[in-house]
Amino acid sequence: MHQHKVPFLILLVALLECALWVTAGMEPGTAPYLQDSTNNVKRKEFTEAQAAAAVAPKTDTLIKEIVTEEVRNLKVKNDASHSAEQVTLTADTQNFDPLTFFGFGEKKEGEPNRKAIAIMAAAALLGAMLLSRAFKKKTTARTRSTPTIGEVLSDINAQKEVDEYAEMFEGDQEKQHATRRSKYTTLVNNYYDLVTDFYEYGWGRSFHFAPRYQVETFDESIRRHEFHLAGKIGAKEGMKILDVGCGVGGPLRNIVRFSRANVTGINNNDYQLKRCEHWTEVEGLQKYCKYVKGDFMKMPFEDNTFDAIYAIEATCHAPDWAKCYGEIRRVLKKGGLFGVYEWCLTDKYDPNNKEHRDLKQAIELGDGLPDIQYTHQTTANLKKAGFEILESSDMALTCDSSWYAVLSPSYTLGGFKSTPLGRKCTHAMVTVMEALRLAPKGTTKTHGILITAAAALVRGGELGIFTPSFFSLCRKN
């Protein structure tokens, strides 16, 4: 899925989701909250009758039924529903019926479902309008932020990529881990080829979690998390710093604005590097930012090149953590600091617990990981690489709001896409557009993988068996 592909599709999905939400008659930020165990913030309970009453009187009865049914489904959930079966993707794209999927019900034999057809026709008309505009728009020499229709329809490798990716997670788990370690470059490249545009749409340009205070917005917590790391490694103007696994460069550019240091990002994914260059030009930071294609297991830099180095939820993709940390130490100057936020299992993880094992497997599948190390293994591997460890702690435990709250349902305009109904709408629209060949084959399966990961991450956070923010500060002596 290299020559991306989905941004224009995502625009359409977002517009349709907003249309559904506005049609339901709820003002942004005023919808009643659901009582949901996936959020540590206390929420108000509301009944099915209140859910229907929240819908404006003039709203079509059809929409009321959808919202009421969604609330009913959520309320009957209990702790048992969080078992491993919950994180299994249930959408059967081969037998997908968009009318039934959206809750329109089965029509009587011989009788057309006129309301459903009218809504789907309106969606198709909106899609046609957007496609027409995109087709007419001329491309420029500048790196584009959205693809042309020709690029989208000519992308024929998406299905192959997603199939190759999924095969690495099939069969015996020990064999899976060995396969993924040996093919880690293919694993990670395929993963980010498939999910980058979804990440930018649903998350932003900093592809990481952050511990969050209730008084903060999501974006504020992300920046604070990045600035905390920059402060710990002593980032300042004139320093030469390396970002290991820079993604599309969101944290790198924020740290540049924070410190005015010269930061180089290394990434092995061609598409993400193009996005790095694009956003750096848009933000006018070319003077301070540089991007290099390379594998962080064997980096194309001389020994003792950088004054400081950091990695944000990136080295979790390494096939051998000790060797990865050793390569980072090699290119760091003597006395230099290395700061890292690492994805880890905590000591609460029990390998004999089936739910724990299934959640670990789902996180690995949903996030392109060869394996996941424990927090104590991270410390041991950093020492094995030759680092002196100055600090280590689980940053996910430092704030009054859970790190996974952003993935939990929130029935507001901004949080709607994270709710079960919002994810269902997005998945249905992606499926419809793939069926109509407006999105490349494999897009639906990719979105399904991300839904699976989100559910597993939330449950892993609730159980305390997983953290995305185990922080270590190390020095090269």
Secondary structure, DSSP 8 states (H G I E B T S, - for coil): --S---HHHHHHHHHHHHHHHHHTT--TTTS-----TT-SS------HHHHHHTS-TTS-HHHHHHHHHHHHHHHT--GGGGSGGGGS----GGG--HHHHTT-----TT---HHHHHHHHHHHHHHHHHHHHHHHS---SS--SS--HHHHHH---HHHHHHHHHHTTSS-HHHHHHHHHHTHHHHHHHHHHHHHHHHHHHT-SS-S---B-TTS-HHHHHHHHHHHHHHHTT--TT-EEEEES-TTSHHHHHHHHHH--EEEEEES-HHHHHHHHHHHHHTT-TTTEEEEE-BTTB-SS-TT-EEEEEEES-GGG-S-HHHHHHHHHHHEEEEEEEEEEEEEE-TT--TT-HHHHHHHHHHHHHHT-S--EEHHHHHHHHHHTT-EEEEEEEGGGSSSB-TTGGGS---STTTGGGSHHHHHHHHHHHHHHHHTTSS-TTHHHHHHHHHHHHHHHHHHHHHT-EEEEEEEEEE--
